[in-house]
Amino acid sequence: MASRTTQGTAQQTIREIARGASVRGLLGAGLALAAVSLIQPASAQAQTTGSIFGGFAGFGAPQPASTGGGHPDMAPEAIAAAQANFPNCIAALWPLAQSKGVSRATFERYTSALEPDMKIMDFMDSQPEFSKPTGAYVTMLVSDWRVKKGKEILARYKPVFDQVEKAYGVDRYAVAAIWGIESTYGDPKGIGSRNVLVSTATLACIGRRQDYFRDEFIATLQILDRDDVPYDHLKGSWAGAFGPTQFMPTSFQRFAVDFDRDGKRNVVDSIPDIIASTANNLKLDGWELGKAWGYEVVLPQGFDYRYANRSFKQSLGQWAKAGITRPGGKGFPRATDQAYLLLPAGAGGPAFLMMSNFNAILKYNPADAYALAIGHLADRLRGGGPFAQAWPAEERGLSKAERQEIQGRLAQMGYDIGNVDGILGQKTRNAIQDFQVRRGLLPDGYPNLVLLEQMRR
């Protein structure tokens, strides 16, 4: 344990950094992540017959599918009615705000003249025509520039990272990677420019996710009531995520900390609070210091791809006995760690064994491609190199209509894939893998144009 003198000196350094550094002064290239938000975690069941592994349940029979459809609260007449009722909706939220400790003065001050931002409705159900393939997404985010800038950030704020890593037991490189990918280290374009209170109020009263955003709106009022972040600094995305590491208001309430000890949890302007709050988030989501998030691996000839499945976990030692190695013949430092195999670009791309720290990143943003980019950038900031295996040269990702077509065809075959909504979640991936088995294809569960052509035959 450090002496009180050492701790005091470090804390003084942190306070000086907090006063002298402006997050908004960190410049970089802005980056919109909406285009890749469609990449969803995959999960599939597997079958062990004839496999190098044993004791794992096989595929289930296809089950009837549920039907999709547009949400009634997104119909034009419903939106118009909700817009007209907006003042009444906001006023009706006072009892909930009061129960969460918001003062009447704060509520009146910030809601008396509040008006909805109706442009948000255009963002809510809009999707890019095509989603980026995982390889293109990761390559775009983990750029040489972002690695260089991240190393500069780590050096500039080393005293803060030292203290935070000691206090929370979270890898500094993972925190810096989240900072870099969420907002390009604090670029205003990456943070967003919409008023968080207006955004969350709009979504709390209009559209299809009012129950969810009601809590976000109340959490925003709590931030203002405590004066943690100044009102005019509370800017973010259309959905209300704010600050360099993009906290949603309810996540702020759970994870934000006052690390510079100025009485405020300011994850917008205070570098110490930003770094510590992000680390606290990862810690409470299960991050384990000293463990990797995962490893790139090489699969042996004749590998049974049905075991590319997040439900099937084995120790790294067991995977090694099955012939799985790391590029260059490197070993696994902790052979007892449990891991599952992920093929984010199918059998034609890199393979990874993922562990609990990868799941901690997924809780920050539940998309495999996002978590993979965070993990890879963290490794690059630590001094690691690019992935050894090349990503497949995919012309493009699937359009929303094509993803829905895949789901629709699977539903017609009798699979339960949930709603035909274009979001390829675990039920869809499971059905794809079973379809591949039945067609004699490599069952990697990967949805692409090749798979769609197979389904159309």
C-alpha positions as CSV (number, residue, x, y, z in Angstrom):
1,M,0.0,0.0,0.0
2,A,1.3,3.5,-0.9
3,S,2.2,5.9,1.8
4,R,-0.2,8.8,2.6
5,T,2.4,11.2,1.1
6,T,2.6,9.2,-2.1
7,Q,-1.2,9.0,-2.3
8,G,-1.5,12.7,-1.7
9,T,1.0,13.6,-4.4
10,A,-0.8,11.4,-6.9
11,Q,-4.2,12.8,-6.0
12,Q,-2.8,16.3,-6.4
13,T,-1.5,15.4,-9.8
14,I,-4.9,14.0,-10.7
15,R,-6.6,17.3,-9.6
16,E,-4.1,19.3,-11.7
17,I,-4.8,17.2,-14.7
18,A,-8.5,17.6,-14.1
19,R,-8.2,21.4,-14.0
20,G,-5.8,21.8,-16.9
21,A,-7.1,19.4,-19.5
22,S,-10.3,19.8,-21.5
23,V,-11.7,16.6,-22.9
24,R,-13.2,18.7,-25.8
25,G,-9.6,19.9,-26.5
26,L,-8.6,16.4,-27.6
27,L,-8.9,16.4,-31.3
28,G,-9.4,13.5,-33.7
29,A,-11.3,12.1,-36.5
30,G,-15.1,11.8,-35.8
31,L,-16.7,8.5,-36.4
32,A,-20.4,7.5,-36.5
33,L,-21.0,4.0,-35.2
34,A,-24.6,3.7,-36.2
35,A,-23.7,2.0,-39.4
36,V,-22.3,-1.0,-37.6
37,S,-24.8,-1.2,-34.7
38,L,-26.6,-4.1,-36.5
39,I,-23.8,-6.5,-35.8
40,Q,-25.3,-8.7,-33.1
41,P,-23.8,-11.4,-30.8
42,A,-24.2,-14.8,-32.3
43,S,-25.0,-18.0,-30.5
44,A,-25.8,-21.5,-31.9
45,Q,-26.3,-25.0,-30.7
46,A,-24.0,-27.8,-31.8
47,Q,-23.9,-31.5,-32.3
48,T,-21.2,-33.9,-31.2
49,T,-21.6,-36.9,-33.4
50,G,-18.3,-37.7,-35.1
51,S,-16.7,-34.6,-33.5
52,I,-13.4,-34.2,-31.7
53,F,-15.4,-33.2,-28.6
54,G,-18.0,-35.1,-26.7
55,G,-20.9,-34.6,-24.3
56,F,-22.7,-31.7,-26.0
57,A,-26.4,-31.6,-26.9
58,G,-27.4,-31.6,-30.5
59,F,-29.6,-29.4,-32.6
60,G,-33.2,-29.3,-31.7
61,A,-36.0,-29.7,-34.3
62,P,-37.3,-26.6,-36.0
63,Q,-40.0,-24.8,-34.1
64,P,-42.8,-22.5,-35.3
65,A,-41.6,-18.9,-35.8
66,S,-43.2,-15.8,-34.3
67,T,-44.2,-13.0,-36.6
68,G,-42.9,-9.5,-36.7
69,G,-44.5,-6.2,-37.7
70,G,-44.3,-2.5,-37.2
71,H,-44.7,-1.1,-33.7
72,P,-48.0,0.8,-33.2
73,D,-46.3,3.6,-31.4
74,M,-44.2,4.4,-34.5
75,A,-47.3,4.8,-36.8
76,P,-47.5,8.5,-38.0
77,E,-50.8,9.1,-36.3
78,A,-49.4,7.7,-33.0
79,I,-46.4,9.9,-33.2
80,A,-48.5,13.0,-34.0
81,A,-50.7,12.3,-31.0
82,A,-47.8,11.7,-28.7
83,Q,-46.2,14.9,-29.9
84,A,-49.3,16.9,-29.1
85,N,-49.5,15.2,-25.6
86,F,-45.8,15.8,-24.9
87,P,-46.3,18.5,-22.2
88,N,-48.8,16.4,-20.4
89,C,-46.5,13.3,-20.6
90,I,-43.6,15.2,-19.1
91,A,-45.7,16.7,-16.3
92,A,-47.0,13.2,-15.4
93,L,-43.4,12.1,-14.8
94,W,-43.0,14.4,-11.8
95,P,-44.0,11.8,-9.2
96,L,-41.4,9.3,-10.6
97,A,-38.7,12.0,-10.6
98,Q,-39.7,13.0,-7.0
99,S,-39.4,9.3,-5.9
100,K,-35.8,9.3,-7.4
101,G,-34.8,12.4,-5.3
102,V,-35.2,15.1,-8.0
103,S,-36.2,18.4,-6.4
104,R,-39.3,20.2,-7.6
105,A,-37.2,23.3,-8.4
106,T,-34.9,21.2,-10.7
107,F,-37.9,19.5,-12.4
108,E,-39.6,22.9,-13.1
109,R,-36.4,24.6,-14.2
110,Y,-35.6,22.0,-16.9
111,T,-39.0,20.8,-18.0
112,S,-41.2,23.9,-18.0
113,A,-40.3,25.0,-21.6
114,L,-39.1,21.6,-22.8
115,E,-40.0,20.7,-26.4
116,P,-39.4,17.4,-28.2
117,D,-36.8,16.9,-30.9
118,M,-38.9,15.2,-33.6
119,K,-35.9,14.6,-35.8
120,I,-35.0,11.8,-33.4
121,M,-38.0,9.7,-34.7
122,D,-36.2,9.6,-38.1
123,F,-33.1,8.1,-36.4
124,M,-35.0,5.6,-34.2
125,D,-36.1,3.2,-36.9
126,S,-33.7,4.2,-39.7
127,Q,-31.0,1.7,-40.5
128,P,-28.1,1.9,-42.9
129,E,-28.9,0.1,-46.2
130,F,-25.9,-2.2,-45.7
131,S,-24.1,-3.2,-42.5
132,K,-20.4,-3.4,-42.5
133,P,-18.8,-6.8,-42.5
134,T,-17.0,-7.4,-39.2
135,G,-13.5,-7.3,-40.8
136,A,-14.1,-3.9,-42.4
137,Y,-15.5,-2.6,-39.1
138,V,-12.6,-3.8,-37.0
139,T,-10.0,-2.6,-39.5
140,M,-11.7,0.8,-39.8
141,L,-11.7,1.3,-36.0
142,V,-8.3,-0.1,-35.1
143,S,-6.4,2.2,-37.3
144,D,-2.7,3.1,-37.0
145,W,-3.8,6.7,-36.2
146,R,-6.0,5.5,-33.4
147,V,-3.2,3.3,-32.0
148,K,-0.8,6.3,-32.1
149,K,-3.3,8.7,-30.5
150,G,-4.1,6.1,-27.8
151,K,-0.5,5.7,-26.8
152,E,-0.2,9.5,-26.5
153,I,-3.3,9.6,-24.3
154,L,-1.9,6.8,-22.1
155,A,1.4,8.7,-21.7
156,R,-0.2,12.1,-21.1
157,Y,-2.5,10.8,-18.3
158,K,-0.2,8.1,-16.9
159,P,-0.6,9.2,-13.3
160,V,-4.4,8.9,-13.6
161,F,-4.2,5.5,-15.3
162,D,-1.8,4.3,-12.6
163,Q,-4.2,5.3,-9.8
164,V,-7.3,4.0,-11.6
165,E,-5.7,0.7,-12.5
166,K,-4.7,0.2,-8.8
167,A,-8.1,1.3,-7.5
168,Y,-10.3,-0.7,-9.8
169,G,-8.2,-3.6,-11.1
170,V,-9.0,-2.9,-14.7
171,D,-6.6,-2.9,-17.6
172,R,-5.7,0.6,-18.6
173,Y,-5.5,-0.4,-22.2
174,A,-9.1,-1.6,-22.3
175,V,-10.2,1.7,-20.8
176,A,-8.2,3.7,-23.3
177,A,-9.6,1.5,-26.1
178,I,-13.2,2.3,-25.1
179,W,-12.3,6.0,-25.0
180,G,-10.8,5.8,-28.5
181,I,-13.5,3.8,-30.2
182,E,-16.5,5.5,-28.5
183,S,-15.5,9.1,-29.4
184,T,-12.0,9.1,-31.0
185,Y,-10.6,10.2,-27.6
186,G,-13.1,12.9,-27.0
187,D,-13.7,14.4,-30.5
188,P,-16.9,16.4,-30.4
189,K,-18.1,14.6,-33.5
190,G,-17.8,11.3,-31.8
191,I,-19.4,12.5,-28.6
192,G,-22.5,14.0,-30.3
193,S,-24.1,17.4,-30.1
194,R,-27.7,16.7,-29.1
195,N,-29.0,17.9,-25.7
196,V,-29.3,14.7,-23.6
197,L,-32.3,16.0,-21.6
198,V,-34.2,16.8,-24.8
199,S,-33.3,13.5,-26.4
200,T,-34.3,11.3,-23.4
201,A,-37.5,13.4,-22.8
202,T,-38.5,13.0,-26.5
203,L,-38.0,9.2,-26.4
204,A,-39.7,8.9,-23.0
205,C,-42.9,10.3,-24.4
206,I,-42.9,9.5,-28.1
207,G,-42.1,6.3,-30.1
208,R,-41.8,2.6,-29.4
209,R,-39.3,2.6,-26.4
210,Q,-41.0,4.9,-23.9
211,D,-40.7,2.6,-20.9
212,Y,-36.9,2.3,-21.4
213,F,-36.3,6.0,-22.0
214,R,-38.5,7.1,-19.2
215,D,-35.8,5.8,-16.8
216,E,-33.1,7.5,-18.9
217,F,-34.9,10.8,-18.7
218,I,-35.3,10.6,-14.9
219,A,-31.6,9.7,-14.6
220,T,-30.7,12.8,-16.6
221,L,-32.8,14.9,-14.3
222,Q,-30.9,13.3,-11.4
223,I,-27.6,14.3,-13.0
224,L,-28.8,17.9,-13.3
225,D,-30.2,17.9,-9.8
226,R,-26.8,16.9,-8.3
227,D,-25.0,19.3,-10.7
228,D,-22.6,16.5,-11.7
229,V,-22.4,17.8,-15.3
230,P,-23.4,21.3,-16.4
231,Y,-26.6,21.4,-18.5
232,D,-24.9,22.9,-21.5
233,H,-22.2,20.3,-21.4
234,L,-24.7,17.4,-21.3
235,K,-24.5,16.7,-25.0
236,G,-24.5,13.3,-26.8
237,S,-26.1,11.0,-29.3
238,W,-29.7,11.1,-30.3
239,A,-30.3,8.2,-27.9
240,G,-28.8,10.1,-24.9
241,A,-25.3,8.5,-24.6
242,F,-22.9,11.3,-23.6
243,G,-19.3,12.0,-22.8
244,P,-16.0,10.7,-24.3
245,T,-16.9,7.1,-23.3
246,Q,-20.6,7.4,-24.0
247,F,-22.5,6.8,-20.8
248,M,-26.2,6.4,-20.9
249,P,-27.8,8.3,-18.0
250,T,-28.8,5.2,-16.1
251,S,-25.3,3.7,-16.6
252,F,-23.9,7.0,-15.3
253,Q,-26.0,6.5,-12.2
254,R,-24.6,3.0,-11.7
255,F,-21.0,3.4,-12.6
256,A,-19.9,7.1,-12.5
257,V,-17.4,8.0,-9.7
258,D,-15.9,11.2,-8.4
259,F,-12.2,10.3,-8.8
260,D,-10.8,13.8,-8.7
261,R,-12.8,14.4,-5.4
262,D,-14.3,17.7,-6.5
263,G,-17.8,16.7,-5.3
264,K,-19.0,16.0,-8.9
265,R,-19.1,12.9,-11.0
266,N,-18.3,14.7,-14.3
267,V,-17.7,12.2,-17.1
268,V,-17.7,15.0,-19.7
269,D,-15.0,17.4,-18.5
270,S,-12.9,15.6,-15.8
271,I,-10.3,13.3,-17.2
272,P,-9.9,11.4,-13.9
273,D,-13.7,10.9,-13.6
274,I,-13.9,9.7,-17.2
275,I,-11.1,7.1,-16.8
276,A,-12.2,5.9,-13.4
277,S,-15.9,5.7,-14.2
278,T,-15.2,3.7,-17.4
279,A,-12.9,1.4,-15.4
280,N,-15.6,1.0,-12.7
281,N,-18.1,0.1,-15.3
282,L,-15.9,-2.7,-16.6
283,K,-15.1,-3.9,-13.1
284,L,-18.7,-4.2,-12.1
285,D,-19.4,-5.9,-15.4
286,G,-16.9,-8.6,-14.5
287,W,-13.5,-7.5,-15.7
288,E,-10.6,-9.6,-14.2
289,L,-7.2,-7.9,-14.1
290,G,-4.4,-10.0,-15.5
291,K,-6.6,-12.0,-17.8
292,A,-6.8,-11.5,-21.6
293,W,-10.1,-10.8,-23.3
294,G,-9.3,-13.5,-25.8
295,Y,-6.8,-14.9,-28.3
296,E,-6.6,-15.2,-32.0
297,V,-6.2,-18.9,-32.8
298,V,-5.6,-21.2,-35.7
299,L,-8.0,-24.2,-36.2
300,P,-6.7,-27.6,-37.2
301,Q,-7.5,-29.3,-40.5
302,G,-10.9,-31.1,-40.3
303,F,-12.2,-29.0,-37.4
304,D,-15.9,-29.4,-36.6
305,Y,-17.3,-25.9,-37.0
306,R,-20.4,-26.8,-35.0
307,Y,-18.2,-26.0,-32.0
308,A,-17.9,-22.3,-33.0
309,N,-20.5,-21.6,-30.4
310,R,-20.6,-19.3,-27.4
311,S,-22.6,-21.9,-25.4
312,F,-19.8,-24.5,-25.6
313,K,-17.0,-23.6,-23.2
314,Q,-13.8,-25.5,-22.4
315,S,-10.5,-24.6,-20.8
316,L,-7.8,-23.3,-23.0
317,G,-5.9,-26.4,-22.3
318,Q,-8.7,-28.6,-23.6
319,W,-8.9,-26.4,-26.8
320,A,-5.2,-26.9,-27.2
321,K,-5.5,-30.7,-26.9
322,A,-8.1,-30.5,-29.7
323,G,-5.4,-29.0,-32.0
324,I,-6.2,-25.3,-31.6
325,T,-3.1,-23.2,-31.5
326,R,-2.1,-19.5,-31.4
327,P,-0.4,-17.9,-34.5
328,G,3.3,-18.5,-34.4
329,G,3.0,-21.4,-32.1
330,K,2.5,-19.3,-29.0
331,G,1.0,-21.1,-25.9
332,F,-1.9,-20.1,-23.7
333,P,-0.5,-18.4,-20.5
334,R,-3.5,-19.6,-18.4
335,A,-4.5,-23.1,-19.5
336,T,-7.4,-23.3,-17.0
337,D,-9.2,-20.3,-18.3
338,Q,-12.6,-21.1,-19.8
339,A,-13.2,-19.9,-23.4
340,Y,-15.6,-20.3,-26.3
341,L,-14.8,-20.2,-30.0
342,L,-16.0,-17.3,-32.1
343,L,-15.8,-17.0,-35.9
344,P,-16.9,-13.3,-36.4
345,A,-16.5,-13.6,-40.2
346,G,-17.3,-17.2,-40.6
347,A,-14.9,-20.0,-41.5
348,G,-13.1,-17.8,-44.0
349,G,-11.8,-15.3,-41.5
350,P,-9.9,-15.1,-38.2
351,A,-10.9,-17.4,-35.3
352,F,-10.8,-16.4,-31.6
353,L,-11.1,-18.0,-28.3
354,M,-13.1,-15.6,-26.1
355,M,-13.0,-15.4,-22.3
356,S,-14.8,-13.6,-19.5
357,N,-13.2,-10.2,-20.2
358,F,-14.7,-10.3,-23.7
359,N,-18.1,-10.7,-22.1
360,A,-17.4,-7.7,-19.8
361,I,-16.8,-5.6,-22.9
362,L,-20.0,-7.0,-24.5
363,K,-21.9,-5.6,-21.5
364,Y,-20.6,-2.1,-22.5
365,N,-22.0,-2.7,-26.0
366,P,-23.6,-6.0,-27.0
367,A,-22.0,-6.5,-30.4
368,D,-19.2,-9.0,-31.1
369,A,-17.6,-6.7,-33.7
370,Y,-17.5,-3.8,-31.2
371,A,-16.1,-5.9,-28.4
372,L,-13.5,-7.4,-30.8
373,A,-12.4,-3.9,-31.9
374,I,-12.0,-2.9,-28.2
375,G,-10.0,-5.9,-27.4
376,H,-7.8,-5.6,-30.4
377,L,-7.2,-1.9,-30.0
378,A,-6.3,-2.6,-26.3
379,D,-3.7,-5.2,-27.5
380,R,-2.3,-2.8,-30.1
381,L,-2.0,-0.1,-27.4
382,R,-0.1,-2.6,-25.3
383,G,2.4,-3.2,-28.1
384,G,0.8,-6.1,-30.0
385,G,0.6,-6.4,-33.7
386,P,-2.2,-6.8,-36.2
387,F,-4.2,-10.1,-36.5
388,A,-2.2,-12.8,-38.2
389,Q,-5.1,-14.1,-40.3
390,A,-6.7,-11.9,-43.0
391,W,-10.3,-11.0,-43.0
392,P,-12.3,-12.3,-46.0
393,A,-12.7,-9.9,-48.9
394,E,-16.4,-9.4,-48.7
395,E,-17.8,-6.9,-51.1
396,R,-20.4,-5.7,-48.6
397,G,-22.5,-6.7,-45.7
398,L,-26.1,-7.8,-46.0
399,S,-28.8,-5.1,-46.4
400,K,-31.7,-5.0,-44.0
401,A,-34.0,-6.5,-46.6
402,E,-31.5,-9.4,-47.2
403,R,-31.2,-10.1,-43.5
404,Q,-35.0,-10.1,-43.3
405,E,-35.1,-12.5,-46.3
406,I,-32.8,-14.9,-44.5
407,Q,-35.0,-14.8,-41.4
408,G,-38.2,-15.2,-43.5
409,R,-36.8,-18.2,-45.4
410,L,-35.7,-19.8,-42.1
411,A,-39.2,-19.1,-40.6
412,Q,-40.8,-20.8,-43.7
413,M,-38.6,-23.8,-43.0
414,G,-40.1,-24.0,-39.5
415,Y,-37.3,-22.4,-37.4
416,D,-38.1,-20.2,-34.5
417,I,-36.1,-17.1,-35.3
418,G,-38.2,-14.6,-33.4
419,N,-39.3,-11.5,-35.2
420,V,-38.4,-11.0,-38.9
421,D,-36.7,-7.7,-38.0
422,G,-33.3,-7.9,-39.8
423,I,-31.5,-8.3,-36.5
424,L,-29.6,-11.6,-36.6
425,G,-29.6,-12.6,-33.0
426,Q,-28.9,-16.0,-31.5
427,K,-32.0,-17.7,-32.7
428,T,-31.3,-16.8,-36.3
429,R,-27.6,-17.9,-36.0
430,N,-28.7,-21.1,-34.5
431,A,-31.1,-21.8,-37.4
432,I,-28.4,-20.8,-39.9
433,Q,-26.0,-23.3,-38.4
434,D,-28.6,-26.1,-38.5
435,F,-29.5,-25.2,-42.1
436,Q,-25.8,-25.4,-43.0
437,V,-25.5,-28.9,-41.4
438,R,-28.5,-30.1,-43.4
439,R,-27.1,-28.8,-46.6
440,G,-23.7,-30.3,-46.0
441,L,-22.1,-26.8,-45.7
442,L,-19.5,-25.8,-43.1
443,P,-21.7,-25.0,-40.1
444,D,-20.0,-21.7,-39.1
445,G,-23.4,-19.9,-38.6
446,Y,-22.2,-16.9,-40.6
447,P,-24.9,-15.0,-42.5
448,N,-23.6,-13.6,-45.8
449,L,-24.6,-13.3,-49.5
450,V,-23.2,-16.9,-50.2
451,L,-25.6,-18.2,-47.5
452,L,-28.5,-16.3,-49.0
453,E,-27.9,-17.7,-52.5
454,Q,-27.9,-21.2,-51.0
455,M,-31.2,-20.5,-49.4
456,R,-32.7,-19.2,-52.7
457,R,-31.9,-22.4,-54.5
